[in-house]
Amino acid sequence: MRVSGRLLADVRPLQISPEFRRLWFGHAVSTIGTWMTGVAVAVQVYDLTSSSFAVGAVGLATMVPTLLMGLLGGSIADAVDRRRLVVGTSSGLALVVLLLAAQAALDLRQLWLLYALTAAQSALAAIDAPARRTFLPRLLPAELLPAAGTLMHSSWQVSAFIGPLLAGALAASAGVFAVYAVDALTYVLAAWMTTRIRPMPPEGGGTTAGLRSVVEGLRFARRHPLVAAVLLADLNATVLAMPHALFPELADTRFGGGALATGLLYAAPGIGGLVIAVLSGPLGGVRRQGVALMLAVGCWGVGMIGLGLSPTLWLALGFLAVAGAADVVTVVYRGAILQLTTPDAYRGRISGLDFVVGSGGPQLGNARAGTVASVSGPATAAVLGGAAVVLGAFALAAAAPALARYHPAAAAVPE
């Protein structure tokens, strides 16, 4: 595979576009807060129940609103001013996190309330993300979109590292109320940053939001096997081997670390992801991107097997870092392939479908992991999930030859 001579990430989008800088910074800050809240909810649920199944059930509570609102959110993003939509959803997310802070401050200790608030948070996020992703083609020239996508995911990786560490430290020292309060501030900052970006009305008047628009987007994905294969590759990794629901019990029973060890486990994939994101220059020169995507999915599975077999915390963190690096590669190529194979008229809806896969898959995977762990233990659940991912990657490569043959020079945007 031919690769470019550039080693470090391409930062030209940040240099040439003040609006992209605002979008990138607001996204990075709010994502730190989102990770913090995710860890805080997991800590609270485990503290209330001492059950990995209950932690995994957070994924079930958020999966339905993610699925429904992610698809509808893509339709809405193709119909209204996307900037106004993102400002509204960011403000709503800040309100939900303030309610989480209130229940922690009042020590209500109600499991159903935690599930309900995280479900509301997921519904708003499922509208916010597809709209936010459509900003890039308006802010930057086409040749810089892959670099912009890498920078956006790099900020996500930094957030995935910083957020859990901050959450673990704050939860251990000041309680989960402080974690939620910080997250609310990050959403307020993100909303303010978005107001400083130009209006984003849909080109050509847009489409009418609703069920018909959603169905049209699903039909587009079904008609184009390459789009479907890319989304299935991500589902294979996340549904079969998402490990987050296992972290509190692994930290408690195998590594003996409590909330701080839980935070480290959540942070470890972000460390590996950050390293590969910073050194992402060569990724843009890879021609067989479909092959590279499937290899990265297999590496994710290997990382989960290593997590389950690790006798020490530091070895487990190393395997999770490898898995996080592989995850960046899959995200970069998934985004690049979808971008080159999706026309502008469907961009919001395919972004919504991509969000559903990227968010709903991990939630379902966490529920699966928690269920298996309740029967066989968290280590066995990680090993079985990782092995299933590796086998699934081979099966998908055989079933989707278009993905194995894909390279950017041959890609054509369908009409």
Disulfide bonds with the S-S distance in Angstrom:
none
